[in-house]
């Protein structure tokens, strides 16, 4: 199992447009294609308030390459991207890192405090 961390740096004021595209189009396309997001984050405190950060889970690099190519070629994706960018470009930069687990990490289970 590998994970991909993607950081989208939006142009000033464009983060809401990117979030809307994910909510209204991208996630449904990913679901149809079997692309597995693990979570999405924005910066609450810190200098990168124009960033959307998310993680994807992949069985292998081969799966990642195949499914990501399918996504980029998908007509529904191309239409959603074009529609969301009609008022102008949204993203200034995309950074992607493929991550592999270390041998010493042990997942933990979060325990919520009793009220």
N, C-alpha and C positions, 0 to 999 in steps of 0.2 A: 504494500500500500504506500502510495506517495501522496503528497499534498502540494498544491500550488497556491502561493500567496500572490494576489494581484492587487496593485495599488493604482487607482485611477486618480490623477490629479486634474481637477476640473479648472476651467477658466473661472475667474471671479464671478460669483453669482450664478453659476451653472450647475452646482451640485444638486439642487432640487430637480432639475430637468433629467439628470442622470438617474437619480433615485426613482423618478416617475417611470422612466424607460424600463428599469429593472422590474418595478412592480407591475406594470401593465403589459409588458411584452417579453422581456428576456427570460424571466423565471419560467413562464409557460413553455417557451421554446426549449429551454434546458430540460424541463421535465419530460417533454416529448422525446428528446434525444438521449435521455439517460445521463445527463450531466448533473453531478451531485454537489451542490453548494453546502458548506458547513456553517457559514455565518457571514454576516456583513457588519461592518463597523464604520463609524465616522468619529472624528476627534472631538471629544467633549472638552478636554483641557489640553492645550498644546498648540504648537505653531502651524499645524497642517490642517486648517479648517476646511480646505477645499478638496480633501481626499476622501475617497470611498475605498475601503480595504475589505477584501473578502478572500475566503479560502475555498478551494475546490478539492474534492477527494477523487483520486484516480487509482485504478487497479495496477496500471503500468504506464510507462511512457508511451507505449504503442497505443493504448486506449486514449490517452490524452491527445496525441497527435491526430488520431482518426476522428474522435468526437469533436475536437475543436475545429478541424477542417470542415466537418459536416455543419457545425454551427455557423461558421463564417460564410458558407455557401448557401445557407438556408434562405429561401425567398422571403419568409415571414420576418427573419432577422434583418435582411437588407431593407425591407419596407419600413420596419420599426425604426431602424437607425436613421434612414433618410428622413422620415417624418419628424423624429425628435430633433434633427439637426437643421430643419428648415429655417428656424429663426437665426441659426448660426452654429458654429462649432461649439461642442460641449467640453471635450477633453483636451487638455494641454499635453499630458504625458501618461503613458501606461508603463508600469514596471511589473515584471512577472518573475517569480522565483519558484523553482521546483525544489521542494524540501523533502528530505528523507529523515526518518526518525533516528535518534541516537540510541545507543545500546543501554543507556542508563535511565531513560525516562520511564516512569510508571504512572499511567493515568490515575487520577484521583477522582473520587466521587464527592461532589459538593453536598454538604449537609446544611440544610437551612435551620436557622435557630427557631426554637419553639416560641410562640408568642405568649 
